[in-house]
Amino acid sequence: MIKKFEFEFEDESPKNRISFEYNDSIDEVITTSINNGVTTVYGNREAFMSLAKTFAKIALGEYKEGFHFHIGEDFGEEDMMEFTLLKTDE
């Protein structure tokens, strides 16, 4: 089975900003845990789709090394996780 992922968005990278694509009526569930030195991200499909859209924006945008964003557990304000863009070879 072939599936297609299409996503249109406004590129906010020239302003060094990013907007998150999530729906208040959908219950995104995401959390992290460190077990034996391994970080694990647990989430439901809705949370992973929100992350996929965010990662697509970063990958296709013009963000500079060190750009980062924080999201909290279940996209709230608690137990923040940080995602940081590393230097790329261009």
N, CA, C and O atoms as a Tinker XYZ file with bonds, in Angstrom:
   360  protein
     1  N      0.835000   -1.169000    0.000000    73     2
     2  CA     0.000000    0.000000    0.000000    64     1     3
     3  C      0.891000    1.247000    0.000000    63     2     4     5
     4  O      1.821000    1.349000    0.800000    81     3
     5  N      0.612000    2.166000   -0.874000    73     3     6
     6  CA     1.344000    3.428000   -0.953000    64     5     7
     7  C      0.480000    4.517000   -0.332000    63     6     8     9
     8  O     -0.709000    4.634000   -0.624000    81     7
     9  N      1.102000    5.305000    0.527000    73     7    10
    10  CA     0.412000    6.436000    1.138000    64     9    11
    11  C      1.176000    7.694000    0.776000    63    10    12    13
    12  O      2.379000    7.654000    0.517000    81    11
    13  N      0.469000    8.806000    0.760000    73    11    14
    14  CA     1.060000   10.075000    0.362000    64    13    15
    15  C      0.890000   11.086000    1.494000    63    14    16    17
    16  O     -0.171000   11.172000    2.112000    81    15
    17  N      1.944000   11.843000    1.753000    73    15    18
    18  CA     1.929000   12.881000    2.780000    64    17    19
    19  C      2.103000   14.222000    2.089000    63    18    20    21
    20  O      3.190000   14.531000    1.604000    81    19
    21  N      1.046000   15.020000    2.039000    73    19    22
    22  CA     1.111000   16.354000    1.460000    64    21    23
    23  C      0.808000   17.354000    2.552000    63    22    24    25
    24  O     -0.076000   17.144000    3.383000    81    23
    25  N      1.562000   18.456000    2.537000    73    23    26
    26  CA     1.410000   19.423000    3.600000    64    25    27
    27  C      1.827000   20.797000    3.089000    63    26    28    29
    28  O      2.986000   21.000000    2.728000    81    27
    29  N      0.902000   21.729000    3.058000    73    27    30
    30  CA     1.205000   23.099000    2.670000    64    29    31
    31  C      1.321000   23.939000    3.926000    63    30    32    33
    32  O      0.548000   23.781000    4.870000    81    31
    33  N      2.304000   24.838000    3.924000    73    31    34
    34  CA     2.495000   25.689000    5.091000    64    33    35
    35  C      3.191000   26.971000    4.680000    63    34    36    37
    36  O      3.838000   27.036000    3.635000    81    35
    37  N      3.051000   27.986000    5.511000    73    35    38
    38  CA     3.767000   29.234000    5.307000    64    37    39
    39  C      5.156000   29.093000    5.917000    63    38    40    41
    40  O      5.294000   28.719000    7.081000    81    39
    41  N      6.176000   29.391000    5.132000    73    39    42
    42  CA     7.557000   29.287000    5.608000    64    41    43
    43  C      7.868000   30.501000    6.479000    63    42    44    45
    44  O      7.976000   31.622000    5.983000    81    43
    45  N      8.009000   30.268000    7.764000    73    43    46
    46  CA     8.322000   31.339000    8.708000    64    45    47
    47  C      9.803000   31.379000    9.062000    63    46    48    49
    48  O     10.207000   32.130000    9.949000    81    47
    49  N     10.619000   30.573000    8.372000    73    47    50
    50  CA    12.040000   30.503000    8.712000    64    49    51
    51  C     12.770000   31.837000    8.533000    63    50    52    53
    52  O     13.677000   32.120000    9.316000    81    51
    53  N     12.422000   32.677000    7.538000    73    51    54
    54  CA    13.123000   33.964000    7.456000    64    53    55
    55  C     12.926000   34.824000    8.718000    63    54    56    57
    56  O     13.757000   35.679000    9.024000    81    55
    57  N     11.840000   34.596000    9.435000    73    55    58
    58  CA    11.573000   35.325000   10.681000    64    57    59
    59  C     12.088000   34.554000   11.898000    63    58    60    61
    60  O     11.933000   35.005000   13.033000    81    59
    61  N     12.703000   33.388000   11.658000    73    59    62
    62  CA    13.193000   32.504000   12.715000    64    61    63
    63  C     12.077000   32.097000   13.675000    63    62    64    65
    64  O     12.276000   32.006000   14.886000    81    63
    65  N     10.902000   31.857000   13.104000    73    63    66
    66  CA     9.730000   31.426000   13.883000    64    65    67
    67  C      9.182000   30.144000   13.284000    63    66    68    69
    68  O      9.488000   29.786000   12.147000    81    67
    69  N      8.364000   29.461000   14.078000    73    67    70
    70  CA     7.681000   28.265000   13.591000    64    69    71
    71  C      6.328000   28.192000   14.278000    63    70    72    73
    72  O      6.201000   28.534000   15.454000    81    71
    73  N      5.329000   27.748000   13.548000    73    71    74
    74  CA     3.990000   27.546000   14.104000    64    73    75
    75  C      3.712000   26.053000   14.140000    63    74    76    77
    76  O      4.110000   25.316000   13.238000    81    75
    77  N      3.038000   25.619000   15.171000    73    75    78
    78  CA     2.724000   24.208000   15.320000    64    77    79
    79  C      1.347000   23.914000   14.751000    63    78    80    81
    80  O      0.407000   24.692000   14.914000    81    79
    81  N      1.250000   22.775000   14.080000    73    79    82
    82  CA    -0.003000   22.338000   13.474000    64    81    83
    83  C     -0.636000   21.293000   14.371000    63    82    84    85
    84  O     -0.259000   20.121000   14.336000    81    83
    85  N     -1.582000   21.711000   15.158000    73    83    86
    86  CA    -2.313000   20.767000   15.979000    64    85    87
    87  C     -3.744000   21.239000   16.106000    63    86    88    89
    88  O     -4.055000   22.389000   15.798000    81    87
    89  N     -4.604000   20.366000   16.553000    73    87    90
    90  CA    -6.033000   20.638000   16.611000    64    89    91
    91  C     -6.490000   20.524000   18.060000    63    90    92    93
    92  O     -6.302000   19.485000   18.693000    81    91
    93  N     -7.087000   21.584000   18.581000    73    91    94
    94  CA    -7.545000   21.571000   19.972000    64    93    95
    95  C     -8.587000   20.495000   20.240000    63    94    96    97
    96  O     -8.736000   20.045000   21.376000    81    95
    97  N     -9.306000   20.081000   19.206000    73    95    98
    98  CA   -10.349000   19.072000   19.413000    64    97    99
    99  C     -9.796000   17.643000   19.372000    63    98   100   101
   100  O    -10.511000   16.688000   19.674000    81    99
   101  N     -8.517000   17.503000   18.997000    73    99   102
   102  CA    -7.880000   16.185000   18.963000    64   101   103
   103  C     -6.940000   16.093000   20.148000    63   102   104   105
   104  O     -6.253000   17.059000   20.481000    81   103
   105  N     -6.909000   14.966000   20.766000    73   103   106
   106  CA    -6.103000   14.779000   21.966000    64   105   107
   107  C     -4.736000   14.206000   21.619000    63   106   108   109
   108  O     -4.558000   12.988000   21.601000    81   107
   109  N     -3.751000   15.096000   21.340000    73   107   110
   110  CA    -2.400000   14.636000   21.075000    64   109   111
   111  C     -1.761000   14.193000   22.387000    63   110   112   113
   112  O     -1.812000   14.907000   23.388000    81   111
   113  N     -1.169000   13.026000   22.366000    73   111   114
   114  CA    -0.520000   12.488000   23.568000    64   113   115
   115  C      0.938000   12.227000   23.230000    63   114   116   117
   116  O      1.242000   11.467000   22.310000    81   115
   117  N      1.847000   12.860000   23.980000    73   115   118
   118  CA     3.273000   12.654000   23.751000    64   117   119
   119  C      4.011000   12.830000   25.072000    63   118   120   121
   120  O      3.687000   13.709000   25.871000    81   119
   121  N      4.996000   11.990000   25.281000    73   119   122
   122  CA     5.836000   12.075000   26.471000    64   121   123
   123  C      7.166000   11.403000   26.169000    63   122   124   125
   124  O      7.289000   10.673000   25.185000    81   123
   125  N      8.148000   11.645000   27.005000    73   123   126
   126  CA     9.448000   11.002000   26.840000    64   125   127
   127  C      9.840000   10.298000   28.129000    63   126   128   129
   128  O      9.338000   10.599000   29.212000    81   127
   129  N     10.749000    9.357000   27.973000    73   127   130
   130  CA    11.261000    8.621000   29.114000    64   129   131
   131  C     12.698000    8.240000   28.803000    63   130   132   133
   132  O     13.041000    7.968000   27.652000    81   131
   133  N     13.547000    8.219000   29.841000    73   131   134
   134  CA    14.927000    7.770000   29.667000    64   133   135
   135  C     15.088000    6.487000   30.472000    63   134   136   137
   136  O     14.955000    6.476000   31.695000    81   135
   137  N     15.376000    5.412000   29.752000    73   135   138
   138  CA    15.549000    4.100000   30.372000    64   137   139
   139  C     16.894000    3.533000   29.967000    63   138   140   141
   140  O     17.158000    3.350000   28.779000    81   139
   141  N     17.755000    3.252000   30.949000    73   139   142
   142  CA    19.091000    2.706000   30.682000    64   141   143
   143  C     19.854000    3.567000   29.683000    63   142   144   145
   144  O     20.569000    3.042000   28.830000    81   143
   145  N     19.706000    4.884000   29.785000    73   143   146
   146  CA    20.425000    5.805000   28.919000    64   145   147
   147  C     19.820000    6.011000   27.547000    63   146   148   149
   148  O     20.389000    6.738000   26.732000    81   147
   149  N     18.685000    5.395000   27.269000    73   147   150
   150  CA    18.034000    5.518000   25.965000    64   149   151
   151  C     16.781000    6.392000   26.115000    63   150   152   153
   152  O     15.895000    6.090000   26.914000    81   151
   153  N     16.724000    7.477000   25.336000    73   151   154
   154  CA    15.546000    8.332000   25.357000    64   153   155
   155  C     14.495000    7.743000   24.427000    63   154   156   157
   156  O     14.777000    7.435000   23.269000    81   155
   157  N     13.295000    7.594000   24.940000    73   155   158
   158  CA    12.179000    7.061000   24.159000    64   157   159
   159  C     11.076000    8.103000   24.104000    63   158   160   161
   160  O     10.736000    8.713000   25.118000    81   159
   161  N     10.520000    8.303000   22.923000    73   159   162
   162  CA     9.383000    9.202000   22.746000    64   161   163
   163  C      8.152000    8.336000   22.540000    63   162   164   165
   164  O      8.105000    7.509000   21.629000    81   163
   165  N      7.162000    8.533000   23.388000    73   163   166
   166  CA     5.897000    7.822000   23.286000    64   165   167
   167  C      4.850000    8.814000   22.811000    63   166   168   169
   168  O      4.794000    9.942000   23.300000    81   167
   169  N      4.025000    8.405000   21.865000    73   167   170
   170  CA     2.976000    9.302000   21.403000    64   169   171
   171  C      1.919000    8.561000   20.617000    63   170   172   173
   172  O      2.123000    7.435000   20.163000    81   171
   173  N      0.778000    9.224000   20.466000    73   171   174
   174  CA    -0.258000    8.649000   19.613000    64   173   175
   175  C     -0.081000    9.170000   18.187000    63   174   176   177
   176  O      0.767000   10.027000   17.939000    81   175
   177  N     -0.866000    8.663000   17.269000    73   175   178
   178  CA    -0.724000    9.037000   15.853000    64   177   179
   179  C     -0.877000   10.532000   15.638000    63   178   180   181
   180  O     -0.154000   11.126000   14.838000    81   179
   181  N     -1.816000   11.141000   16.351000    73   179   182
   182  CA    -2.067000   12.574000   16.186000    64   181   183
   183  C     -0.830000   13.384000   16.606000    63   182   184   185
   184  O     -0.472000   14.361000   15.948000    81   183
   185  N     -0.189000   12.976000   17.695000    73   183   186
   186  CA     1.014000   13.678000   18.148000    64   185   187
   187  C      2.152000   13.507000   17.147000    63   186   188   189
   188  O      2.867000   14.464000   16.851000    81   187
   189  N      2.323000   12.291000   16.623000    73   187   190
   190  CA     3.395000   12.065000   15.650000    64   189   191
   191  C      3.129000   12.817000   14.351000    63   190   192   193
   192  O      4.077000   13.250000   13.694000    81   191
   193  N      1.863000   12.985000   13.962000    73   191   194
   194  CA     1.553000   13.767000   12.761000    64   193   195
   195  C      1.894000   15.238000   12.995000    63   194   196   197
   196  O      2.412000   15.901000   12.096000    81   195
   197  N      1.611000   15.750000   14.185000    73   195   198
   198  CA     1.981000   17.133000   14.505000    64   197   199
   199  C      3.486000   17.307000   14.444000    63   198   200   201
   200  O      3.974000   18.302000   13.909000    81   199
   201  N      4.232000   16.345000   14.989000    73   199   202
   202  CA     5.692000   16.411000   14.920000    64   201   203
   203  C      6.183000   16.297000   13.476000    63   202   204   205
   204  O      7.108000   17.007000   13.082000    81   203
   205  N      5.580000   15.420000   12.694000    73   203   206
   206  CA     5.981000   15.248000   11.294000    64   205   207
   207  C      5.833000   16.568000   10.533000    63   206   208   209
   208  O      6.707000   16.933000    9.747000    81   207
   209  N      4.747000   17.271000   10.762000    73   207   210
   210  CA     4.533000   18.562000   10.098000    64   209   211
   211  C      5.569000   19.583000   10.560000    63   210   212   213
   212  O      6.074000   20.366000    9.755000    81   211
   213  N      5.884000   19.575000   11.841000    73   211   214
   214  CA     6.880000   20.501000   12.369000    64   213   215
   215  C      8.254000   20.183000   11.789000    63   214   216   217
   216  O      8.981000   21.089000   11.382000    81   215
   217  N      8.616000   18.896000   11.749000    73   215   218
   218  CA     9.910000   18.504000   11.182000    64   217   219
   219  C      9.977000   18.820000    9.691000    63   218   220   221
   220  O     11.044000   19.185000    9.196000    81   219
   221  N      8.865000   18.690000    8.960000    73   219   222
   222  CA     8.846000   19.031000    7.531000    64   221   223
   223  C      9.118000   20.523000    7.349000    63   222   224   225
   224  O      9.845000   20.914000    6.436000    81   223
   225  N      8.543000   21.347000    8.204000    73   223   226
   226  CA     8.787000   22.788000    8.121000    64   225   227
   227  C     10.262000   23.104000    8.323000    63   226   228   229
   228  O     10.827000   23.936000    7.613000    81   227
   229  N     10.885000   22.439000    9.292000    73   227   230
   230  CA    12.296000   22.691000    9.562000    64   229   231
   231  C     13.163000   22.176000    8.410000    63   230   232   233
   232  O     14.092000   22.858000    7.978000    81   231
   233  N     12.864000   20.987000    7.917000    73   231   234
   234  CA    13.655000   20.384000    6.841000    64   233   235
   235  C     13.552000   21.181000    5.544000    63   234   236   237
   236  O     14.529000   21.282000    4.801000    81   235
   237  N     12.394000   21.741000    5.269000    73   235   238
   238  CA    12.187000   22.459000    4.013000    64   237   239
   239  C     12.438000   23.954000    4.135000    63   238   240   241
   240  O     12.543000   24.654000    3.128000    81   239
   241  N     12.532000   24.441000    5.358000    73   239   242
   242  CA    12.756000   25.870000    5.586000    64   241   243
   243  C     14.231000   26.222000    5.528000    63   242   244   245
   244  O     15.071000   25.407000    5.148000    81   243
   245  N     14.521000   27.444000    5.910000    73   243   246
   246  CA    15.891000   27.951000    5.886000    64   245   247
   247  C     16.375000   28.264000    7.299000    63   246   248   249
   248  O     17.066000   29.258000    7.522000    81   247
   249  N     16.010000   27.418000    8.239000    73   247   250
   250  CA    16.421000   27.621000    9.622000    64   249   251
   251  C     17.922000   27.405000    9.742000    63   250   252   253
   252  O     18.502000   26.564000    9.056000    81   251
   253  N     18.532000   28.173000   10.620000    73   251   254
   254  CA    19.983000   28.102000   10.827000    64   253   255
   255  C     20.319000   27.115000   11.941000    63   254   256   257
   256  O     19.468000   26.752000   12.754000    81   255
   257  N     21.575000   26.692000   11.956000    73   255   258
   258  CA    22.067000   25.803000   12.999000    64   257   259
   259  C     21.730000   26.390000   14.369000    63   258   260   261
   260  O     21.896000   27.587000   14.601000    81   259
   261  N     21.266000   25.553000   15.249000    73   259   262
   262  CA    20.917000   25.996000   16.598000    64   261   263
   263  C     19.456000   26.352000   16.766000    63   262   264   265
   264  O     18.980000   26.518000   17.889000    81   263
   265  N     18.724000   26.474000   15.636000    73   263   266
   266  CA    17.293000   26.750000   15.777000    64   265   267
   267  C     16.685000   25.611000   16.591000    63   266   268   269
   268  O     16.996000   24.441000   16.370000    81   267
   269  N     15.829000   25.963000   17.518000    73   267   270
   270  CA    15.218000   24.932000   18.344000    64   269   271
   271  C     13.810000   25.326000   18.735000    63   270   272   273
   272  O     13.419000   26.491000   18.658000    81   271
   273  N     13.067000   24.334000   19.153000    73   271   274
   274  CA    11.723000   24.583000   19.666000    64   273   275
   275  C     11.484000   23.658000   20.844000    63   274   276   277
   276  O     12.133000   22.622000   20.991000    81   275
   277  N     10.553000   24.050000   21.665000    73   275   278
   278  CA    10.182000   23.270000   22.847000    64   277   279
   279  C      8.719000   22.868000   22.729000    63   278   280   281
   280  O      7.879000   23.651000   22.284000    81   279
   281  N      8.433000   21.657000   23.127000    73   279   282
   282  CA     7.042000   21.250000   23.294000    64   281   283
   283  C      6.949000   20.545000   24.639000    63   282   284   285
   284  O      7.884000   19.877000   25.082000    81   283
   285  N      5.822000   20.711000   25.261000    73   283   286
   286  CA     5.606000   20.064000   26.544000    64   285   287
   287  C      4.873000   18.752000   26.379000    63   286   288   289
   288  O      4.343000   18.443000   25.312000    81   287
   289  N      4.852000   17.991000   27.449000    73   287   290
   290  CA     4.114000   16.730000   27.438000    64   289   291
   291  C      2.687000   16.995000   26.988000    63   290   292   293
   292  O      2.040000   17.921000   27.478000    81   291
   293  N      2.199000   16.195000   26.067000    73   291   294
   294  CA     0.862000   16.330000   25.481000    64   293   295
   295  C      0.639000   17.720000   24.887000    63   294   296   297
   296  O     -0.489000   18.211000   24.863000    81   295
   297  N      1.722000   18.361000   24.404000    73   295   298
   298  CA     1.718000   19.691000   23.795000    64   297   299
   299  C      1.257000   20.765000   24.778000    63   298   300   301
   300  O      0.727000   21.802000   24.379000    81   299
   301  N      1.464000   20.502000   26.056000    73   299   302
   302  CA     1.125000   21.466000   27.100000    64   301   303
   303  C      2.364000   22.220000   27.546000    63   302   304   305
   304  O      3.339000   22.326000   26.803000    81   303
   305  N      2.322000   22.739000   28.757000    73   303   306
   306  CA     3.395000   23.563000   29.285000    64   305   307
   307  C      4.307000   22.835000   30.263000    63   306   308   309
   308  O      5.252000   23.436000   30.774000    81   307
   309  N      4.055000   21.574000   30.536000    73   307   310
   310  CA     4.849000   20.848000   31.528000    64   309   311
   311  C      5.785000   19.839000   30.858000    63   310   312   313
   312  O      5.541000   19.387000   29.739000    81   311
   313  N      6.859000   19.501000   31.571000    73   311   314
   314  CA     7.830000   18.503000   31.105000    64   313   315
   315  C      8.270000   18.784000   29.667000    63   314   316   317
   316  O      8.041000   17.982000   28.762000    81   315
   317  N      8.897000   19.927000   29.484000    73   315   318
   318  CA     9.287000   20.381000   28.152000    64   317   319
   319  C     10.366000   19.502000   27.532000    63   318   320   321
   320  O     11.265000   19.011000   28.214000    81   319
   321  N     10.251000   19.316000   26.216000    73   319   322
   322  CA    11.241000   18.624000   25.406000    64   321   323
   323  C     11.812000   19.653000   24.437000    63   322   324   325
   324  O     11.079000   20.519000   23.960000    81   323
   325  N     13.099000   19.572000   24.140000    73   323   326
   326  CA    13.722000   20.499000   23.199000    64   325   327
   327  C     14.207000   19.724000   21.984000    63   326   328   329
   328  O     14.780000   18.641000   22.109000    81   327
   329  N     13.970000   20.290000   20.811000    73   327   330
   330  CA    14.459000   19.749000   19.547000    64   329   331
   331  C     15.331000   20.832000   18.920000    63   330   332   333
   332  O     14.888000   21.969000   18.763000    81   331
   333  N     16.584000   20.485000   18.557000    73   331   334
   334  CA    17.541000   21.463000   18.063000    64   333   335
   335  C     18.093000   21.026000   16.717000    63   334   336   337
   336  O     18.440000   19.861000   16.523000    81   335
   337  N     18.172000   21.978000   15.783000    73   335   338
   338  CA    18.718000   21.728000   14.446000    64   337   339
   339  C     20.243000   21.773000   14.515000    63   338   340   341
   340  O     20.815000   22.752000   14.993000    81   339
   341  N     20.891000   20.730000   14.044000    73   339   342
   342  CA    22.343000   20.670000   14.002000    64   341   343
   343  C     22.855000   21.253000   12.692000    63   342   344   345
   344  O     22.087000   21.492000   11.761000    81   343
   345  N     24.158000   21.478000   12.636000    73   343   346
   346  CA    24.784000   21.983000   11.420000    64   345   347
   347  C     24.631000   20.964000   10.312000    63   346   348   349
   348  O     24.776000   19.762000   10.537000    81   347
   349  N     24.336000   21.443000    9.112000    73   347   350
   350  CA    24.213000   20.566000    7.962000    64   349   351
   351  C     25.321000   20.881000    6.970000    63   350   352   353
   352  O     25.822000   22.004000    6.917000    81   351
   353  N     25.693000   19.893000    6.196000    73   351   354
   354  CA    26.694000   20.096000    5.134000    64   353   355
   355  C     25.991000   20.573000    3.882000    63   354   356   357
   356  O     25.244000   19.823000    3.253000    81   355
   357  N     26.224000   21.799000    3.529000    73   355   358
   358  CA    25.607000   22.358000    2.312000    64   357   359
   359  C     26.663000   22.868000    1.381000    63   358   360
   360  O     26.344000   23.375000    0.305000    81   359
